[in-house]
């Protein structure tokens, strides 16, 4: 599920992706680098305890959701990264549904 926050701070635009799949994280990081976006924050948040948040991957990452915040000077780059991310999620969902048939 993608939940994003957009905000502007000192000529920078930011977008936050919540609950990114662990398998998609390297792809999203490479995509951000390719489209001139900077990773401002990457955190692993526990699904069971609200106060447990790590800024590094825990030893056992099951039970954690990954949140990543990207920033860029131009909002178009962030919008395009979001568009590609949404399409990737929809394609994966479609293929999973095809396998269920």
C-alpha positions as a LaTeX table, in Angstrom:
\begin{tabular}{lrrr}
\hline
Residue & $x$ (\AA) & $y$ (\AA) & $z$ (\AA) \\
\hline
Unk1 & 0.00 & 0.00 & 0.00 \\
Unk2 & 1.29 & 3.41 & $-0.91$ \\
Unk3 & 0.54 & 6.31 & 1.35 \\
Unk4 & 2.44 & 9.42 & 0.58 \\
Unk5 & 2.89 & 12.84 & 2.04 \\
Unk6 & 3.92 & 15.76 & $-0.08$ \\
Unk7 & 5.44 & 18.83 & 1.47 \\
Unk8 & 7.69 & 21.64 & 0.40 \\
Unk9 & 10.62 & 22.76 & 2.51 \\
Unk10 & 13.19 & 25.31 & 1.31 \\
Unk11 & 12.82 & 24.62 & $-2.42$ \\
Unk12 & 12.75 & 20.85 & $-1.91$ \\
Unk13 & 9.77 & 18.62 & $-2.53$ \\
Unk14 & 9.38 & 15.41 & $-0.57$ \\
Unk15 & 7.25 & 12.32 & $-0.90$ \\
Unk16 & 6.96 & 9.47 & 1.59 \\
Unk17 & 6.30 & 5.87 & 0.59 \\
Unk18 & 4.87 & 3.75 & 3.39 \\
Unk19 & 4.99 & $-0.02$ & 3.73 \\
Unk20 & 7.32 & $-0.64$ & 0.79 \\
Unk21 & 7.91 & $-4.31$ & 0.08 \\
Unk22 & 11.37 & $-5.59$ & 1.01 \\
Unk23 & 11.76 & $-7.03$ & $-2.50$ \\
Unk24 & 11.00 & $-3.66$ & $-4.12$ \\
Unk25 & 13.33 & $-1.61$ & $-1.92$ \\
Unk26 & 16.51 & $-1.97$ & $-4.08$ \\
Unk27 & 14.49 & $-1.22$ & $-7.21$ \\
Unk28 & 13.00 & 1.92 & $-5.63$ \\
Unk29 & 16.41 & 3.11 & $-4.41$ \\
Unk30 & 17.92 & 2.69 & $-7.89$ \\
Unk31 & 14.93 & 4.43 & $-9.43$ \\
Unk32 & 15.33 & 7.36 & $-7.03$ \\
Unk33 & 19.01 & 7.67 & $-7.90$ \\
Unk34 & 18.27 & 7.48 & $-11.62$ \\
Unk35 & 15.72 & 10.30 & $-11.46$ \\
Unk36 & 17.79 & 12.64 & $-9.29$ \\
Unk37 & 15.96 & 12.05 & $-6.05$ \\
Unk38 & 17.65 & 11.89 & $-2.69$ \\
Unk39 & 16.72 & 9.38 & $-0.01$ \\
Unk40 & 16.05 & 11.57 & 3.00 \\
Unk41 & 14.90 & 8.89 & 5.39 \\
Unk42 & 14.61 & 5.12 & 5.36 \\
Unk43 & 13.15 & 3.45 & 8.41 \\
Unk44 & 11.92 & 0.08 & 9.58 \\
Unk45 & 8.85 & 0.49 & 11.79 \\
Unk46 & 7.46 & $-2.36$ & 13.87 \\
Unk47 & 3.93 & $-3.45$ & 13.02 \\
Unk48 & 3.32 & $-4.48$ & 16.62 \\
Unk49 & 4.90 & $-1.68$ & 18.70 \\
Unk50 & 4.49 & 1.91 & 17.54 \\
Unk51 & 7.56 & 3.12 & 19.38 \\
Unk52 & 10.03 & 0.66 & 17.78 \\
Unk53 & 11.61 & 2.39 & 14.77 \\
Unk54 & 15.04 & 1.58 & 13.31 \\
Unk55 & 17.02 & 3.55 & 10.75 \\
Unk56 & 18.79 & 0.36 & 9.66 \\
Unk57 & 17.55 & $-3.07$ & 8.67 \\
Unk58 & 17.04 & $-5.21$ & 11.77 \\
Unk59 & 18.44 & $-8.72$ & 12.02 \\
Unk60 & 14.98 & $-10.22$ & 11.61 \\
Unk61 & 12.99 & $-7.84$ & 9.44 \\
Unk62 & 9.76 & $-9.85$ & 9.59 \\
Unk63 & 7.07 & $-7.84$ & 11.34 \\
Unk64 & 8.45 & $-4.50$ & 10.17 \\
Unk65 & 7.18 & $-2.13$ & 7.52 \\
Unk66 & 9.63 & $-0.09$ & 5.50 \\
Unk67 & 9.01 & 3.62 & 5.04 \\
Unk68 & 11.15 & 5.69 & 2.71 \\
Unk69 & 11.16 & 9.45 & 2.09 \\
Unk70 & 12.48 & 10.86 & $-1.17$ \\
Unk71 & 13.23 & 14.49 & $-1.95$ \\
Unk72 & 14.01 & 16.43 & $-5.09$ \\
Unk73 & 14.27 & 20.00 & $-6.25$ \\
Unk74 & 11.64 & 19.37 & $-8.92$ \\
Unk75 & 8.31 & 17.80 & $-8.14$ \\
Unk76 & 8.08 & 16.25 & $-11.61$ \\
Unk77 & 10.82 & 13.75 & $-10.77$ \\
Unk78 & 8.97 & 12.68 & $-7.63$ \\
Unk79 & 5.69 & 12.41 & $-9.49$ \\
Unk80 & 7.31 & 10.20 & $-12.12$ \\
Unk81 & 8.90 & 7.95 & $-9.49$ \\
Unk82 & 5.49 & 7.63 & $-7.83$ \\
Unk83 & 3.89 & 6.83 & $-11.20$ \\
Unk84 & 6.44 & 4.08 & $-11.91$ \\
Unk85 & 6.03 & 2.68 & $-8.38$ \\
Unk86 & 2.24 & 2.58 & $-8.71$ \\
Unk87 & 2.49 & 0.83 & $-12.09$ \\
Unk88 & 4.92 & $-1.75$ & $-10.68$ \\
Unk89 & 2.57 & $-2.49$ & $-7.76$ \\
Unk90 & $-0.42$ & $-2.82$ & $-10.12$ \\
Unk91 & 1.52 & $-5.13$ & $-12.45$ \\
Unk92 & 2.60 & $-7.37$ & $-9.57$ \\
Unk93 & $-0.97$ & $-7.50$ & $-8.29$ \\
Unk94 & $-2.27$ & $-8.35$ & $-11.76$ \\
Unk95 & 0.27 & $-11.15$ & $-12.21$ \\
Unk96 & $-0.56$ & $-12.60$ & $-8.79$ \\
Unk97 & $-4.24$ & $-12.63$ & $-9.74$ \\
Unk98 & $-3.38$ & $-14.39$ & $-13.00$ \\
Unk99 & $-1.55$ & $-17.08$ & $-11.07$ \\
Unk100 & $-4.58$ & $-17.64$ & $-8.86$ \\
Unk101 & $-6.71$ & $-18.57$ & $-11.90$ \\
\hline
\end{tabular}
